C-alpha cells in the first residue's frame, strides 16, 4: 500500500470518528429528542454542514462555508434545512442570520441586539 493510500485510509477513519463525536455532542445539546433524527441519519452534505457549524459553535452561512470550503449560498440552504429539521436554531444579528447548534437560550430582547 502506498503512502498516499494509507493517508487517505487514515483520513476516512478520522472523519468517521469525528462524525460519531459530533453525533454524541448534538444529542447532548439537543436534549436527545426522538423527533430529531440522529446526525448519522443525515445525508453527507448536511452532516458536513452540521459538523462545520459545531466547530465554530455559532455563525453565519459565510462562517460555515469557510469551514467546509463550499459556497456561502450552498451552506445557507443546508443550514436552513438543518433548522427545519431541528438540528440548529437561528437568530438575527443586524442583517445577518446567525445559526447555532442546539436550543437558542436568547430572549426576544437579545435577538435585536447586534
NUSE-407112 format. One record per residue (C-alpha): x, y, z; residue in three letters. Coordinates in steps of 0.5 Angstrom, whole numbers, plus 500, padded with zeros to 3 digits. Layout:
% NUSE-407112
XYZALA...
//
This chain:
% NUSE-407112
500500500UNK503507498UNK504513503UNK498516499UNK493511500UNK495510507UNK494517509UNK487517505UNK485511509UNK487514516UNK483521514UNK477517512UNK477513519UNK479520523UNK472523519UNK468517522UNK471518529UNK469526528UNK462524526UNK461520532UNK463525536UNK459530533UNK453526534UNK454525541UNK455532542UNK449534538UNK445529542UNK447532549UNK446539546UNK439538543UNK437534549UNK436527546UNK429529543UNK426523539UNK423528534UNK430530531UNK434525527UNK441523529UNK447526526UNK449519523UNK442519519UNK443526515UNK446526508UNK453527508UNK452534505UNK448536511UNK453532516UNK459536514UNK455543515UNK453541522UNK460539523UNK462546521UNK458549525UNK459545531UNK467547530UNK465555531UNK459554536UNK455559532UNK456563526UNK453566519UNK453562513UNK459565511UNK463563517UNK461556516UNK463556509UNK470558511UNK470552515UNK467547510UNK470550504UNK463551500UNK460557497UNK456561502UNK450560498UNK450553499UNK451553506UNK446558507UNK441553504UNK444547508UNK443551515UNK436553513UNK435545512UNK438543519UNK434549522UNK427546519UNK430539522UNK431542529UNK439541529UNK440548529UNK437555531UNK438562528UNK437569530UNK438576527UNK445580529UNK444586525UNK442584518UNK446577519UNK442571520UNK447567525UNK446560527UNK448556533UNK447548535UNK442546540UNK437550543UNK437558543UNK437561550UNK437568548UNK431572550UNK427577544UNK431583547UNK437580546UNK435578539UNK435585537UNK442587539UNK448587534UNK
//
